[in-house]
Amino acid sequence: MTGPDAPYEVHEIANFTLECGETLRPARVAYQTYGTLNDDKSNAIVYPTWYSGRHWDNEWLIGRGMALDPDRWFIIVPNMLGNGLSSSPSNTPPPWDRARFPRVSVRDNVASQYRLVTEVFGIETLPLVLGWSMGAGQSFQWAVSHPEMVQRILPFCGSARTAPHNRVFLEGVKAALTADCAFEGGWYSPELLPVTGLRAAARVYAGWGYSQAFYWDEVWRELGYTSLEDFLVGFWEGFFLDDRDPDNLLTMLDTWWHGDVGTTPGFSSTEEALASIRARAIVMPAEKDLYFPPEDEEWEVSHMPNAELRVIPGVWGHFAGAGQNPADTAVIDAAVAELLSADPGK
């Protein structure tokens, strides 16, 4: 069984000290695996989740006959800290619950995933790390933090450093979530979520997730919606009201806001960190992504020694990487197949 009703595993790390200096006792990393780890443990792929996404939200890129074929590969999908399944404000007991939950960095996520991969499975080599959006940021960080381990990366619709304009967007989401009087500084009752703030955050997101051309051409009709308002309420508000907790969203938002491989210990700049990446990379921005435009990723690729920029064409914007449009899925799947078939050193 796959999807939200399927069981999943949890790796507990007894004392996990975060970069902010606070310690989760324990940290819980929820994960799902697809396929079977081979005897020499050489077929493992890590595919992290994204902002508010859960492991089943990554399943659209996994399947028989696809590049991420579980008959060949062992795909590990770890859930981000803060996403409601791994350690999060909503599921951590006092005193670190809700608004008191500590700050989490991208590197904290990668460190917890490294513990999972090595302690649970004994894996020493990863043929590929890939991901969408914040999953892309984690893919870059994996390659910087563990260059001896990661052979290839495929970050799509995401970046190694959160750009200033991207942070402006995130401030809008944060303001919408916290302006609701029911938010109560993050100490709202779990039974009485600040729904007005969630709906407002959805409206902020709606203007960014898809491109201007997507709305101009009314492409939302391809998703089954009958009017613009139907799409804004049915998709966007429905998305944010689908078991998404404001404190969890704010924790992951803070992780996103501060994302930058250049702040990894041992490096003095983003450029230096990008230049250290040994992994072969295909970096795939979407043509009309308003969060992570192609020119930002062109800059990042220019500092990477073994990387190619490959733009996903079309009007779907950031959601080109979400598995909603078959044409975009085919482009990403083909790049995964090409990358996995190539010598990682060339």
Order of alpha helices (4+ residues) and beta strands (2+ residues): beta-beta-beta-beta-beta-beta-alpha-beta-alpha-beta-alpha-alpha-alpha-alpha-alpha-alpha-beta-alpha-beta-alpha
